[in-house]
Amino acid sequence: DATGHPSGARRVAIVAGGIGAAPFPLLLRALAENGIVADFFFGGRTAADLVLAARFEGLVCGATFLATNAGSAGARWFLPDVFAARADTAASARVLALGECLRGIGGGGVPQAC
């Protein structure tokens, strides 16, 4: 369409595990500058794996979901389960994912870019 986005969608989902989140602050700024809302899903094995979470404060225009395997920070779920339960995949034009704990993201017809 004229917006350059599939189906005119102006929303994306960013899914990151641990240090896989490192490149996303720059992307979040660029998305916001272009009026694209991003939901941020960030997870790891423990709270220590979410050390980069502070870098995202004020950058996420959509919802933020944190998860750790043991529940030491955010929800006590594996990140792919949080994504499957909470992502509005119908509204997201793209899913951008990076990190080791992301096995299972992108299935079920959800577009994926790594």
Secondary structure, 3 states (H helix, E strand, C coil): CCCCCHHHCCEEEEEEEHHHHCCHHHHHHHHHHCCCEEEEEEEECCHHHHHHHHHHCCCCCCCEEEEECCCCCCEECCHHHHHHHHCCCCCCCEEEEECHHHCCCCCCCCCCEC
